[in-house]
Each structure stands twice: as C-alpha cells, then as structure tokens.
Amino acid sequence: MAWDDSGNFYWGYAVAEALKVKDIKPEDVIELWKLLLYKDHRSSDMVRRVKLQLGERSLDDLLAQHLCAILTYSKQYAKSMENTHGVSAQVSTLCIVSRTRCTSND
C-alpha cells in the first residue's frame, strides 16, 4: 500500500504499476503495516519505519482507506457481473456495506 504526493491511495497490483510509472517511490510503499497490530512488535525498527511512512496518518486511517478500496473494487466487479450475468443481489449488499466511511461514489 502507498499514498502518492497528491494523496492518491494505491493497493494490490496498482502499487506495482505506480512504481513502474514512477507515480510513487519505493520508500513510500508500506509493506509491513500489520506489525503495528502486534504488541510484541510495537517497538521494533520495522514498526518505526512504518510509522514514519504513515506520517500524519494513523493505523485507523490506513485500515479504513484499504477496506474502502477493497469494497469499491468489489462493488465495481459486482456491477460488471450484473451487466453480464445479472448478479444484482451482490451489488445491493456491497452498496450498503460501502457507505461506511468510504468516499468513492463508484
């Protein structure tokens, strides 16, 4: 996961693409953020690195942004399935779930 200088969030395969076209720098990629969830690792050098990468953002911000990105992608995929296979129940469910703290209207 990573944010570029404009605040755009990248996750999954989009990180590799953004690195390839130099939208983000390798040092911007937050790889080990899950360590922040474990008490035993809260004082490790890796955790300090992740905290520096987060900057003013909190772990809650990172998790919320990541989950919203997953829900937005899932909703778009379900909509494409609805167009080709008539899967409207999935879209309805995802629309309800994605309204929580997500800012995307996709």
N, C-alpha and C positions, 0 to 999 in steps of 0.2 A: 504494500500500500504506500501511497505517497500523495503529497499535495505539490502542485507546481507553484511558481511565484505569484500566480494570479488567484490561487485558492482553489483551482480545479482538483478534484479528487480522482485518483487512479487506483484501480484494484484489479486483481486477476491478470488476465492476459494484457490488459490495457497498460500495465506497468512496463512490460517488455517492449511494447510498441512505443510508448512515450520515451523510454530510454533510447530506443533505436533512432527516433527522430529528434532526440535531444530536447524534448519538452520538459523533462526532469533530469536531474543529475543523479548519478549512482548513490551519492551520500544522502539523498533525500528519501530513498526507499527505506521504509520502516519494516524490517524483516522479523524482528523478534519481539514484537509488541506483547505477545502473550505472556512473556516473562513478568510483565507488570502485574499479572493476576496472581502470581505465586509469592507468598510471604518470604520463602527462603531465598528468593532472587531479588528482592527489593533493593538490596544494597550492592548488587554486582555491577561490574563495569559495563556489561551489556545493557542493563537496565538504565544506567546513567546515560548511555548513548541514545537509547530510545527516547528518554525524557528530553534530551537536547533536540532530537529530531522533531518531537511533538511541538516544541516551542511553547507558545501560549495556549495550545490546545490541551485538553485533558484526555485521559483514557476514555471517559464517557463520550467526549466529542468524537474520538476515533471510532469507538464501537457503534455509536449512533449513525455516523456517516457511512460506515461499512455496511451495516444492516440495511440502511436505506438504499444504498447502491445495489445490494443483492435483491431487495424487494422490487426496486424499479426495473432491474433487468428481468426478473421473474415475471413481472406484470407484462412487460413488452413481449416476452417469449409466449406467455399465455395468450395474449391478444393475437399474435401471429398464428397460434394454433387454432384460435377461434375462427380466424379467417379461412383457414384451410381445412379444419376438422370439426368446427362447431363446438368448441370446448368452452362454453360460456360460464359454467359454474366455477371454474378455476379463476377466471378473470374477476368475477364478483368477489370471491374470497380474498384475492390479492388486493383488490381495490380497497376493501375495508381495512385490511392489515396495514397497507402502505400509507394510510392517512396519519399514522402516529409519527410525528416529528419529521417526516420526510418533506422536503421542499419541492421535489420534482413533480410536475404535472403530467409526466409521460405515462 
